[in-house]
Amino acid sequence: MCYCPRRSTGRHRESNHQLPRCQGISARKFPLVTLAYESSYDVFVKAHGGGLSGQAQAITLGIARALLKVSENHRSPLRKEGLLTRDSRVVERKKVGLKKARKAPQFLKR
């Protein structure tokens, strides 16, 4: 993320083949819109792994944390919008004797 005081292009290179949902695009810009910095920063992001929704949430969290490193005064507006909270859900591990985390093999009566 680079600050561009003179240029202020506010470039977001949207790769719509990567995150096609409009929700994902607006979610990525939300931290900048919250602090009224849409045209003050150029943002370049690479997200690997997970699904489209998870990548959009990870990008939003990363941008919010980067803005927090710029100035600690940004903490309260970002916290108020819930942009500094990580989603703590993770994939449940597969158990021994089961086909998946909770799916058991078919029960045989005979």
N, C-alpha and C positions, 0 to 999 in steps of 0.2 A: 504494500500500500504506500503510495507516494503522495505527499502534499504538493499541490500545484497552485500557489497563490496568484501568479500572474496569468498562467494559461487557463486554469479553471475549466478544463474541458469536461471533467466528470465522466471520463470514459469508462464504460462497462462493456467489455468485449463479450457479448452474449453468444454463447455457443448453444443455440436452441436445439441442436441435435443431441446435446448432452442432457440438458434439463428443459424439456419442452413445455412444462406446465407454466402458465402465467403466475401461478401461486409461488413457484420456486423463484422466478425472476423477481417478483415483488418482495419476497422474503429476504433475498440477498441484499436488496437496497434498503431494507427497513431500518437497520442501525444508522445508516447515513441520513435517511429522511428524518429519523427521530431527533437527531442533533442538528438538522438543517445544514448538512455537509455534502449534499448530493453532487454539487459541482466543484467541491474543493479537493476531492481525493480521486486519484486513479487507482482502481483495484484490479489486481491480477491474482487469480486464485486457481489452484489445481486441487481437485478432490478425488481421492481414490477409494475404491471399495464401497460396500453398502449399496443401498438403492437410491433412487432419485430423491425421494423425500428426505432420507437421512443425509444425503450430500448437501441438499439445500439448507437443512438445519445446521450442519457442520460449518458451512460457509458463513451463515448468519452469526453463529457463535464466534467464529474466528475474526470476523470483521469487528464485532462488538468488543472483543478482547483487545484487538489492535488499537481501537479508538480509546480504550481505557488506558493503554500504555502511553498514549499521546498526552492525556490529561486526566488526573484523578477526579476532576470536577464532573466528568461525564458519567461517573458511577451511578448517581441517583436517578437520572433520567433513563439510563439503560436498564437499571435494576427494576424501575417502575414498570417498564414495558416487558420485563421478563426475558431480556436478551442475554443476560449473563448466567442463566441457569442451564446446566447441561442435563440432557435427558439421560437418566441413569439406567434405563432398561437395557439389558443385554440378553443375548440368546441363551436359553437354558441348555445345559449340557445333556448329552445322551447318556442314559443310565444303562448299566449292564443288564442283559436279559430283555430289554425292550427294543422295539424297532426304531423309535425316535425318543425324544425326551420324555414323552408321556404315553405314546401309543404302544400298547401291548400286542403281542402276537395273538392270533385268533384262538379262542378257547375251544378245545376239542373234548366232547363228552365221552368218546370211546377211543 
